[in-house]
Amino acid sequence: MIRSENLFKYYGGKRALGPVSFEIGEGESVGFLGLNGAGKTTALRILACDLRPSGGTVSIGDVDAVARPQELKTRIGFLPEHPPLYSDMTVADYLRFVGRLRGVSRSAIERQVQRTAEITQIADVAGELIRHLSHGYRQRVGVAQAILHEPALLILDEPTRGLDPVQIVEMRSMLRDLKSEHTVLISSHILTEISETCDRLLVLGDGAIIASGTEAELSARPMKSQRFRVGVALPDDGGAEGAARCVADVEAVEDVSEGAEEDGALVFEVTASRDARGAAVRALVEGGFDVVFLERARRELEGIFLELVQGKGGDDAAA
């Protein structure tokens, strides 16, 4: 559905993006992941036909996005980082206004407003002025204006920014539901939020794509260090130090955390220069400890992300 070749953007003499090349298939949910200033917002604004690139080509379907942006805008829903809301309008009036701008017929506007309000769970505030809404509801109204005209492509820039934990969970659930009806592009600098809602990730650093793939594919990348958690049955008094020493003496192990009790086990977090899980288990068993579980560290993918972008972040004038 989307094809970009050697796309780049300069602000004056400063490069904000590119050159980048990528393809996104119809129905995919793709996350643009990177530190602040990596070029995510610039890339999404170009794909939303909101910003003209300095060079390269980008097409959506069979339409050249650079040569015919107005034609494409009817097929795209865009939620900028700061939703384009009119604070003195009620939610329902604002959505009707957006519908007319997007070419929704008069006979269909009321139906679309009601449908969109139900999807984004804002029906209970439809009669309220937007300026009276909480930040979470404003974000929902921002999503509503983006999907009102049933676009094929939905582009969301930092949709969970500023939300509290409960609102993040609710937004995440809504985004997963939207994947069934739209090709979805989401940008974020928070890996956990984007990995739980997207099928595939494009990792940007200093305006370039430095990695791409599914969460499993990125997790399988070799790392400078490997982290895992190992748990042993709670030993007798004094046994904790012995278990830690068994693991610490394993070749390639760089650090072992202080043991912490968890679900009836003594758990250690281990950092190693290569995969040392098997050796650590053998050392513990030979040392007389019963291993009850072994797992990769919960923040393993986050560690890969940090290694990928380390030293590559730059300032993005549009981000």
Beta strands, then each sheet from edge to edge (+ up, - down):
strand 1: 2-11
strand 2: 14-24
strand 3: 29-33
strand 4: 55-60
strand 5: 63-64
strand 6: 76-79
strand 7: 153-157
strand 8: 183-188
strand 9: 200-205
strand 10: 208-213
strand 11: 226-233
strand 12: 253-256
strand 13: 260-262
strand 14: 265-272
strand 15: 291-296
sheet 1: 2+ 1- 4+ 5-
sheet 2: 6+ 7+ 8+ 3+ 9+ 10-
sheet 3: 12+ 14- 11+ 15-
sheet 4: 12+ 14- 13+
end
